[in-house]
């Protein structure tokens, strides 16, 4: 049996975003100070609670927009638990990086969907539908990241200078704007946000496939130089 390829899902590529260095110093400082009874998988599973809260507070905000302050708190809490679940596991060598990769990123998707559903509850008619259409747009970025990792064994979660932390901060600012200006502020922006999101997805996927294509071509060139062949090459 061939030796199993080393798993790198718990080792993200260095984040390239405005807040990445500050966040990294914060994580490195606080990780050794967590109480022993808190494990990384506890932090991962808390995203279920944060996700349910976003939908609940989105529903309550239909009657009083100030409930969105608690939605912003949940965004902050999810950032905190998401920062430390993997770091705590690596620091303590708990030995569950594959479970952590699977559940952490599955729940990240659930959290993203919950945030958008929470916003959609504030809007009616076409605006609510347009907002829900952002789920496959943002979902495509996440799927692109996971498929890229499967193809390259390099896990990248920042694109075009933006990472998860910056996105959460943008949502907190959005909550504040909705509280101040009302949901009509968000409804008016949606016809522009959706096409911009589609352009961003197109650019990111194009760049990713170009990178993966180059890897394939380099591998093929190496095989040709070494006189190697594969079953796939023989039938293609």
C-alpha positions in Angstrom: 0.0 0.0 0.0 1.3 3.4 -0.9 2.2 5.7 1.9 -0.7 8.0 2.6 0.0 11.6 1.7 0.6 13.8 4.7 -2.5 15.8 5.6 -2.1 19.6 5.5 -5.6 20.8 6.1 -4.7 22.1 9.5 -1.9 24.2 8.1 -3.3 27.1 6.1 -1.1 29.1 3.9 0.1 32.4 5.5 -2.9 34.8 5.5 -2.5 37.8 3.3 -4.9 40.4 4.6 -4.7 43.8 6.4 -5.4 42.3 9.9 -3.5 39.0 9.5 -0.4 39.9 11.4 -2.2 41.5 14.3 -4.6 38.5 14.5 -1.6 36.0 14.5 0.1 37.8 17.4 -3.1 37.8 19.3 -3.7 34.0 18.7 -0.1 33.1 19.6 -0.3 35.1 22.8 -3.6 33.8 24.1 -3.5 30.1 23.0 -1.2 28.9 25.8 -3.5 30.6 28.4 -6.7 28.8 27.7 -8.1 26.7 30.6 -7.2 23.0 30.3 -10.9 22.0 30.3 -11.5 23.9 27.0 -10.6 21.8 24.0 -10.4 22.9 20.4 -13.4 20.8 19.3 -15.5 22.6 22.0 -14.8 25.9 20.2 -15.5 24.4 16.8 -19.0 23.1 17.9 -19.9 26.5 19.4 -20.4 27.7 15.8 -23.7 25.7 15.9 -24.9 28.0 18.7 -23.6 31.1 17.0 -25.4 30.1 13.7 -28.7 29.6 15.4 -28.4 32.9 17.2 -27.9 34.8 13.9 -31.1 33.5 12.5 -33.0 34.1 15.8 -31.7 37.7 16.2 -32.4 38.3 12.5 -36.0 37.3 13.1 -36.3 39.5 16.2 -34.7 42.4 14.4 -37.8 42.6 12.2 -39.5 44.2 15.2 -36.5 46.0 16.6 -33.3 46.6 14.7 -31.3 46.9 17.9 -31.3 43.1 18.1 -28.6 43.3 15.4 -26.2 44.5 18.1 -26.4 40.9 19.4 -25.9 39.6 15.9 -22.7 41.6 15.8 -21.7 40.1 19.2 -22.2 36.6 17.7 -20.0 37.5 14.7 -17.3 38.6 17.2 -17.7 35.4 19.2 -17.5 33.2 16.1 -14.3 35.0 15.1 -12.9 34.3 18.5 -13.8 30.6 18.6 -12.7 30.1 14.9 -9.4 31.7 15.6 -8.5 29.3 18.5 -10.1 26.0 17.7 -7.3 24.8 15.3 -4.6 26.7 17.2 -5.5 25.1 20.5 -5.6 21.6 18.9 -2.2 22.1 17.4 -0.7 23.6 20.5 -1.9 20.6 22.6 -1.4 18.0 19.9 -4.9 16.5 20.3 -4.5 14.5 17.2 -7.8 15.3 15.4 -6.8 17.6 12.5 -8.9 15.8 9.9 -12.1 16.0 12.1 -11.2 19.6 12.8 -10.8 20.4 9.1 -14.1 18.7 8.2 -16.2 20.1 11.0 -14.6 23.6 11.2 -15.2 24.3 7.5 -18.6 22.7 7.3 -19.7 24.8 10.2 -18.1 27.9 8.6 -20.5 27.3 5.7 -23.4 26.8 8.0 -22.5 30.1 9.8 -22.2 32.0 6.5 -25.7 30.7 5.4 -27.1 31.6 8.8 -25.8 35.2 8.5 -27.4 35.7 5.1 -30.7 34.1 6.2 -30.7 36.4 9.2 -30.4 39.4 6.8 -33.0 38.0 4.4 -35.5 37.9 7.2 -35.3 41.7 7.4 -36.3 42.1 3.8 -39.4 41.3 1.8 -40.0 40.4 -1.8 -37.3 40.7 -4.4 -34.8 42.1 -2.0 -35.0 39.0 0.2 -34.6 36.8 -2.8 -31.5 38.7 -4.0 -29.9 38.4 -0.6 -30.5 34.6 -0.5 -28.8 34.4 -4.0 -25.6 35.5 -2.2 -25.5 32.1 -0.5 -24.3 30.3 -3.7 -22.0 33.2 -4.5 -20.1 33.1 -1.2 -20.5 29.3 -1.1 -18.7 29.1 -4.4 -15.7 30.9 -2.9 -15.6 28.4 -0.1 -16.0 25.4 -2.4 -13.2 26.8 -4.6 -10.9 27.0 -1.5 -11.6 23.3 -0.5 -11.3 22.0 -4.1 -8.0 23.9 -4.5 -6.7 22.3 -1.3 -7.6 18.8 -2.7 -5.8 19.6 -5.9 -2.7 21.3 -4.5 -2.5 20.3 -0.8 -2.2 24.0 -0.1 -5.0 25.5 2.0 -5.7 29.1 1.2 -8.5 31.1 2.8 -7.7 34.7 1.8 -8.5 36.0 -1.7 -7.9 39.4 -3.2 -6.5 40.7 0.1 -9.6 39.7 2.1 -9.9 37.0 4.7 -12.5 35.7 7.1 -11.7 38.3 9.7 -12.2 41.2 7.3 -15.5 39.7 6.1 -16.8 39.4 9.7 -15.7 43.0 10.4 -17.6 44.1 7.2 -20.7 42.3 8.5 -20.5 44.1 11.8 -20.2 47.4 10.0 -23.2 46.4 7.9 -25.2 45.6 11.0 -24.4 49.1 12.4 -25.4 50.7 9.1 -28.7 48.8 9.1 -29.5 49.9 12.6 -28.7 53.6 11.8 -30.2 53.8 8.3 -32.7 50.9 8.2 -33.0 47.8 6.1 -33.7 50.0 3.0 -30.0 50.8 3.0 -29.2 47.1 2.4 -32.0 46.6 -0.1 -30.7 49.5 -2.2 -27.2 48.1 -2.3 -28.1 44.5 -3.2 -28.5 45.1 -7.0 -24.9 46.1 -7.0 -23.5 43.6 -4.4 -24.7 40.5 -6.3 -23.0 41.3 -9.7 -19.8 42.5 -7.8 -19.8 39.2 -5.9 -20.1 37.2 -9.2 -17.2 39.1 -10.7 -15.1 38.4 -7.6 -16.0 34.7 -7.8 -15.1 34.6 -11.5 -11.7 36.2 -10.9 -10.8 34.0 -7.9 -11.8 30.8 -9.7 -10.0 31.8 -12.9 -6.8 32.5 -10.9 -7.1 29.2 -9.0 -7.7 27.1 -12.0 -4.8 28.8 -13.8 -2.5 27.9 -10.8 -3.7 24.3 -10.7 -3.3 24.0 -14.5 0.3 25.1 -14.2 0.9 22.5 -11.6 -0.5 19.8 -13.9 1.6 21.0 -16.8 4.8 21.0 -14.6 4.0 17.5 -13.5 3.4 16.3 -17.0 6.6 17.9 -18.2 8.5 16.1 -15.4 7.0 12.8 -16.3 7.8 13.3 -20.0 11.4 14.1 -19.2 11.7 11.1 -16.9 10.0 8.8 -19.4 7.2 8.2 -17.0 3.5 7.6 -17.9 0.2 7.1 -16.1 -2.9 5.2 -16.9 -4.7 8.5 -17.3 -2.1 9.7 -19.9 -2.4 6.4 -21.8 -6.2 6.8 -22.2 -6.5 10.5 -22.7 
